[in-house]
């Protein structure tokens, strides 16, 4: 159910961005300092949307790995304690 809500919210967001982009077809001027580009605003909006989605994906993936690393570290500490109790010696 939670995934369905995310899917519907994502589709609605994409639909809104597409409608917004289609309403903004005028050319946009981009100045990079050393060069100058004139591109349709719709292309610029879609490109920035894709870049933002990629950044969000990378940030979200990093947080998941950090949580997983914390869980694994806790499991390792528990295993070391069990080993110490069983053998009577301390491990690093």
N, C-alpha and C positions, 0 to 999 in steps of 0.2 A: 504494500500500500504506500509506503514511504517513497519507494522508487517511482511509482506511478505519479505521485504528486510532483516529484522532481522533473519527471519527463514532461508532464503537462506544463509546468512552470517554464521549463526550458523552451518548449515549442511556442508558447505564447510570447516569450521574450524574443525569440528569433523572428516570429511573425511581426511583432512591433518594430523591430530593427529593420526588417525588409521593407515594410510600409514607409517608415521614416526615410530610408535610403532612396526609395523610389520617388518620394516627394522632393528630394534634393538632388536633382540631376545637373545643376549648374556646374560650370568648371570652377575648380579651386586652385589657387596658386600656392605652391609650396616653395619656400626659399631655404636651401640647405647651406647657404653662405657662399659656397663655391659654384653652385649651379641652381637653376631655377626650373621648376616643373609646373605644368598646367595639366591637372588630371580631373576627371569628373568626380564630383563630391561623393557620388554613390560608391565609386571604387575606393575612395579614401575611407569611407565609413565601414565598408565591408572588411577592408584590410586591417583597420584598427580593431575591429571586433574580433577578427581571427587572432591577432597578436595578443589581445587581452585574454581571450579564452586559453591560449597557449600558456601565458604567464600564470593564470589561475590554476591550470592543470599541474604545472610544475610545482607551484607552491603547495597545492593540496597533496601532491604525492610526497613531498618532503616531510610534511607534518605526519603523515601516516607512517613513514619509515622511522621517524623519531619515537613515536609511541610504541612501535614494534620493538625498537632497540631497548627501550626502557623495560618492557615486559620481559625480554630475553635476559637482560641484566639481573632483574629480580629473580628469575628462575635459576640463573647460574648461582646467585648468592644462596638460594635455598638448597641447591644441590651440594654446594660446598659445606654448608652447615651439616647436612645429613652425612656427608663423607667424614667430617671431623668427628661427629658423634660415633660413627661406626668404627673408625680406626683409632680414635683417641689422639690423632696428630693434627696439627694445624696445617692448612694449605694456604697458598698465597691468595 
